[in-house]
Amino acid sequence: VNWTEEQVIALAPDPSASKSGRELASASRWVSRWMSERALWGECRGSGSIPYRTQIEIRSTAFKCSCPSRKFPCKHGLGLFLMFVRDPGGFIRSAEPDWVTEWLEKREQREQKRTGTEEPGAALAAKAKRAESRLKKVKGGIVETQLWLKDLLRNGLVSIPENSHSFWQSPAARMVDAQAPGIANMIRNLGDINYFTDGWQSELLEQLLKIYLLTEGFRNIDSLPPLMQEDVRSLAGFTKSQDELKASEGVKDCWQVLGRQIEREQELTVYRTWLYGTGTKRFAMVLQFVYRNQHVETGLIPGTGSLAELVFFPGTYQLRAIVKHHSSARPFTSPDGLKDWSEAEERYASVLASFPWLDKMPMLIKNITPIKENERWLMKDAGNKYVALKESYDRLWHLLSCSGGEPADMFVIREKNSCTPLGMWHDQQYRIL
Amino acid sequence: MEAWNETVKAALLGTDRNGWSEASLPAEVKEVLANVNLEEADQEEKFMKAASLMMTYHKAGTITPALPQIVDLKAGADIRPACSKKAADLLTATIAEGRRELTALWVQTCDKNGKRIPHWLLPEVLDLGASNEHLQQHVINISDARGQWLARFNPSWKYALPLSIEETWETGKPAERSKLLAHLRKNDPGRARELMASTWKQENATLRADFIKLLAENLTREDIPFLEDQLTDKSQKVRTEAKYLLRSLPGSSINDSVWEKLKQHIGLKASKAGRSEIVVKKVSAEDKELLLAGTEKDSETTVSLKEDERWYFHMISAIDPVRWEDHLRLPARDIIDLFGEAKKTQRLLPAFSLAAHRSMNTGWAKALLEAKVMANAVLLLKMFPLSERENLYCGIMENDISVVNAAFDDDPGHQWSLDFTRFVVKLSSADAYRFRKEWYRTITLHFHKEIIKELDKYGPSDIAMKSFWQGMSQEIVQAVEIREAITHSLK
């Protein structure tokens, strides 16, 4: 598989690490560089007398280094990987030394342990009791939230903008107490609506109704179809154990990593990695929360393909998934896309019918041209219909430079009134935007 | 849309006052709502159930609007072939690592080899041009048609748009007009002068004076009539700037007057020992005023001069030095040596360097360098082809490499011979703490590639400095390797 420098640099925890990594991608800095089917390893000259031992597991792009850096991957890992991408011929093929074999074996054992553990009966009983108690609390909280919603709608929403941000804190805190953090978040987010721009009225009502639908769904959860029950529980904030999920059978496919969105909130970074299965023709989204400079260890690098098994979180609209197993990297191919925005709308509507909380929907769409109308940018399809480009979109210049005003096939995240392109095909290659 | 708007209006007013009824809902929503049990629901609950259905119906049925007309915004076809992927990766890396010198070299080499950058790198490269004026023309060339198209949308990249000379001159801001004039003066000096003359009467005095200063680039005899016209300008600032330029312009009446005056004041006489020596007469106040332009600024060389010396300095620097050979009937080197013998005249030698540079007189430049007249030596060195420059530098600078950067900065892509590289590395490594990373980043662009095999041979004797030099050696190796990769990948 041909990795690109961009893909390697995308693994860096911060710009300074990527800069140092590039600086270390020089043969003169390395005492030795080796490779096997499973791994790359090398010894890098540092300030001390003993060189640092750096190793990379190719299958899941995992790193290990003997340097004292807290960054992950460290500059040595990035430098070694960059050198491999630039010139694999510079690596000597060899049997793995003990220090590499030990690490690889430990990783394998850890993975097996993660998927193979079973909880004892007593623990299961205690867990069931806790779950029952929580259910009661959530139901209690929901009754109060519904009353609160009714109060708001009885009095009318017109004076809502006069309230401060703290107006939403009390009902949100109540739902935190009721152990429904998902609903609490939805309430808290009402405070983030921009009440100074036209359109807040529709936005506010929509969000309130989504909360109402969720609470109503939870109130009647037993009468809902099983998958919708999962939707409601998940939105309310009931998490699913990843170990449990990993124990179930996943979807094996060649998953193409179409893009990644990164949101930073203080020291927490949220990674949304978007994938498309070329065989199953379905999308997946791997969500990861990373604290400080920890590395996102999935081996899912935007712009690459990977033969992997993904387990989807249950629900009517299954999108979120976790990686159960990686077997090998695969070349990136050009998948089919929707022919225009009308077809995209149909797809959106069909999901919405069973999942009214739908916000973001990934789409591959053909022949889209960015065009400027007055001061806003629109994404026009072959039939001259358009969807606005998201206002906060920060890769406009790259989108335009690759498009040149010509239509291109793109991967976009469709939202209610706008879209965010995350990648496009340019010169027969997929480019991450 | 209408039904959803009605629902929103009702929510704004509140269920106590809105008088909302299901009648306003579309038939499809009503049909589904009919299956919902609302018997025990209060007014608010009824509203929320109906509004939730309405919301889903509204969102699912959003019809993407069609544009009233297609706006043609297609980019033209590029003319140049794209550079290789390897070259593009190197550019991405040098930008990301903040290696400004190697990035500039990349851009210049790409342009020189007639290549263009891949489309996806256009934003980074156009940004580069926005922050580095010297690279702008190269950036414009390597950005090709797609770059010009893209630059239309971002005001920071305005520099990359095709320039309409007349339009910019007539309607541009003063800074834009000055920039245009400077550009033209470099490439088409006559056109620049004509442009100035076309609107001369409408310009204010400050602008007129600023524009005249720009004529210093590529100054020729053809500028004399225009400049002499300005000697009667009503603005003192304009008159002095014109006088300043004319003074060093052979063929102008002021330049001739300066020479006449110098001839009268400087001559030869025989000393008691029978040797020739330079005689310099005192300058009258009237002469001083007549020929000084009034805009002369003191440099490092002139600041310590006395008033008379300063006058002589400015006058000598305005005259082609070859005239002295006729006047004193001696070759250049003898004249330089005679001036160098007496303390009084020794201080005027740097003025001959300026004069040699102004008149591009390489014979005098060489004689001055050989006589080790160090002031303005870099200016003189740069008058020679790069191949000759290395020997001249070694000959005159001996153990001083502090100006080696400046002496070769007119061609960052030029590679030194291995011997000259060794000369520089030997001196810089011996004084390792003096030359920092930034200095090496520029200088290594010129290093002969074979030097990286011998870096271990050099270095200071001090142990602490030795380790510093080892770190620097690694930097040098890396920079030379990247430079080589850039050169090969852009072929």
Boltz contact constraints between the chains, C-beta under 6 A:
constraints:
  - contact:
      token1: [A, 5]
      token2: [B, 89]
      max_distance: 6.0
  - contact:
      token1: [A, 19]
      token2: [B, 97]
      max_distance: 6.0
  - contact:
      token1: [A, 22]
      token2: [B, 93]
      max_distance: 6.0
  - contact:
      token1: [A, 22]
      token2: [B, 97]
      max_distance: 6.0
  - contact:
      token1: [A, 26]
      token2: [B, 478]
      max_distance: 6.0
  - contact:
      token1: [A, 28]
      token2: [B, 474]
      max_distance: 6.0
  - contact:
      token1: [A, 28]
      token2: [B, 477]
      max_distance: 6.0
  - contact:
      token1: [A, 150]
      token2: [B, 44]
      max_distance: 6.0
  - contact:
      token1: [A, 153]
      token2: [B, 15]
      max_distance: 6.0
  - contact:
      token1: [A, 153]
      token2: [B, 44]
      max_distance: 6.0
  - contact:
      token1: [A, 154]
      token2: [B, 14]
      max_distance: 6.0
  - contact:
      token1: [A, 154]
      token2: [B, 15]
      max_distance: 6.0
  - contact:
      token1: [A, 154]
      token2: [B, 16]
      max_distance: 6.0
  - contact:
      token1: [A, 154]
      token2: [B, 44]
      max_distance: 6.0
  - contact:
      token1: [A, 155]
      token2: [B, 14]
      max_distance: 6.0
  - contact:
      token1: [A, 156]
      token2: [B, 12]
      max_distance: 6.0
  - contact:
      token1: [A, 156]
      token2: [B, 13]
      max_distance: 6.0
  - contact:
      token1: [A, 156]
      token2: [B, 14]
      max_distance: 6.0
  - contact:
      token1: [A, 157]
      token2: [B, 11]
      max_distance: 6.0
  - contact:
      token1: [A, 157]
      token2: [B, 12]
      max_distance: 6.0
  - contact:
      token1: [A, 158]
      token2: [B, 12]
      max_distance: 6.0
  - contact:
      token1: [A, 201]
      token2: [B, 8]
      max_distance: 6.0
  - contact:
      token1: [A, 201]
      token2: [B, 12]
      max_distance: 6.0
  - contact:
      token1: [A, 202]
      token2: [B, 8]
      max_distance: 6.0
  - contact:
      token1: [A, 205]
      token2: [B, 8]
      max_distance: 6.0
  - contact:
      token1: [A, 205]
      token2: [B, 11]
      max_distance: 6.0
  - contact:
      token1: [A, 206]
      token2: [B, 55]
      max_distance: 6.0
  - contact:
      token1: [A, 209]
      token2: [B, 51]
      max_distance: 6.0
  - contact:
      token1: [A, 209]
      token2: [B, 52]
      max_distance: 6.0
  - contact:
      token1: [A, 209]
      token2: [B, 55]
      max_distance: 6.0
  - contact:
      token1: [A, 212]
      token2: [B, 48]
      max_distance: 6.0
  - contact:
      token1: [A, 213]
      token2: [B, 52]
      max_distance: 6.0
  - contact:
      token1: [A, 341]
      token2: [B, 64]
      max_distance: 6.0
  - contact:
      token1: [A, 349]
      token2: [B, 60]
      max_distance: 6.0
  - contact:
      token1: [A, 352]
      token2: [B, 56]
      max_distance: 6.0
  - contact:
      token1: [A, 352]
      token2: [B, 59]
      max_distance: 6.0
  - contact:
      token1: [A, 352]
      token2: [B, 60]
      max_distance: 6.0
  - contact:
      token1: [A, 356]
      token2: [B, 56]
      max_distance: 6.0
  - contact:
      token1: [A, 371]
      token2: [B, 71]
      max_distance: 6.0
  - contact:
      token1: [A, 371]
      token2: [B, 73]
      max_distance: 6.0
  - contact:
      token1: [A, 384]
      token2: [B, 66]
      max_distance: 6.0
  - contact:
      token1: [A, 384]
      token2: [B, 67]
      max_distance: 6.0
  - contact:
      token1: [A, 385]
      token2: [B, 64]
      max_distance: 6.0
  - contact:
      token1: [A, 385]
      token2: [B, 66]
      max_distance: 6.0
  - contact:
      token1: [A, 386]
      token2: [B, 67]
      max_distance: 6.0
  - contact:
      token1: [A, 387]
      token2: [B, 64]
      max_distance: 6.0
  - contact:
      token1: [A, 397]
      token2: [B, 123]
      max_distance: 6.0
  - contact:
      token1: [A, 398]
      token2: [B, 123]
      max_distance: 6.0
  - contact:
      token1: [A, 400]
      token2: [B, 150]
      max_distance: 6.0
  - contact:
      token1: [A, 401]
      token2: [B, 119]
      max_distance: 6.0
  - contact:
      token1: [A, 401]
      token2: [B, 122]
      max_distance: 6.0
  - contact:
      token1: [A, 401]
      token2: [B, 123]
      max_distance: 6.0
  - contact:
      token1: [A, 401]
      token2: [B, 150]
      max_distance: 6.0
  - contact:
      token1: [A, 402]
      token2: [B, 119]
      max_distance: 6.0
  - contact:
      token1: [A, 402]
      token2: [B, 120]
      max_distance: 6.0
  - contact:
      token1: [A, 404]
      token2: [B, 75]
      max_distance: 6.0
  - contact:
      token1: [A, 404]
      token2: [B, 146]
      max_distance: 6.0
  - contact:
      token1: [A, 405]
      token2: [B, 73]
      max_distance: 6.0
  - contact:
      token1: [A, 405]
      token2: [B, 74]
      max_distance: 6.0
  - contact:
      token1: [A, 405]
      token2: [B, 75]
      max_distance: 6.0
  - contact:
      token1: [A, 431]
      token2: [B, 120]
      max_distance: 6.0
